[in-house]
Amino acid sequence: MEGIGLVLEGGGMRGVYTAGVLEYFMEQDLYFPYVVGVSAGACNAVSYISKQPGRNKKVTIDYVADHRYLSYRNLLRSKSIFGMDFIFNELPNRLVPFDYDTFYASSQQFAIGTTDAHTGEPIYFTKHQLQQQTMPIVQASSSLPFVATPILFEGRTLFDGGLVDPIPVQKSVADGNKKHIIVLTKELGYRKRPFKQRWLAKSFYPKYNGLVNVLVNRSEIYNNTLETIERMEADGSAIIIRPSTKVEVGRMEKDPRKLEKLHELGYEDAKRLGAQLKDWLLH
């Protein structure tokens, strides 16, 4: 399966859809040689690369009602609505153990997208490059403006990678892949609406001109990327897996029943495409 890239969009709690897709892939022993993800996509990727079926579901749906995971209490106490220490420290190291050994030993390439707050550039890091520093960069890739604090790394101030490169297929292309499996978290026909509060972004982040520009241009970037991947799907260089029904789950969703339903949808959508996907991989 050389030359095939798995591209994972973000989307906050909508990422449980991606978890469902990856659950099917793991069940079928489909481990692609190259994975690129941003935000929730990067978070889901780590349990896929560590070959831990069921883990993504446990760390999201099973803990979403825990205030340490997602709450305004977190925002008041640590300036992040998601409990970053809980998610990236307590969960993997104690409550739902993460298989670090398998993850780091995996031959799968893993690229993680972030946004440089000063320049507005997409900054990518790889598992092979980062090694033990991989998890802080996955956290950086998940640090959404207004509801999370950035991560400082190697002189850069890093925010959520989905801001500037929301569906990172061009990174997969640049890294030499010819075919791409793209997992989205919104249904066909979705388009992002413009962000019209430049003044708000500027007042929050007066030192981060790059971030402000990215926030203002985010909808155009996203919608243009959708058009690109739909052309790729038409020419046969990409398969897109996206929710087959309208998504009723918000980025900060806390209803476990809705999340369970979306996870099941991801699994079933991937399963329904299973035969087509396997045929596409062979040609």
Salt bridges, closest charged atoms under 4 A:
ASP66 OD2 - ARG68 NH2 2.67
GLU90 OE2 - ARG68 NH1 3.45
GLU90 OE2 - ARG94 NH2 2.37
ASP116 OD2 - ARG156 NH1 2.61
ASP175 OD2 - LYS171 NZ 3.45
GLU187 OE2 - LYS246 NZ 3.85
GLU230 OE1 - ARG191 NH2 3.46
GLU230 OE2 - ARG242 NH2 3.34
ASP255 OD1 - ARG257 NE 3.44
GLU260 OE2 - LYS57 NZ 2.69
ASP269 OD1 - ARG272 NH2 2.48
ASP279 OD1 - HIS283 ND1 3.54
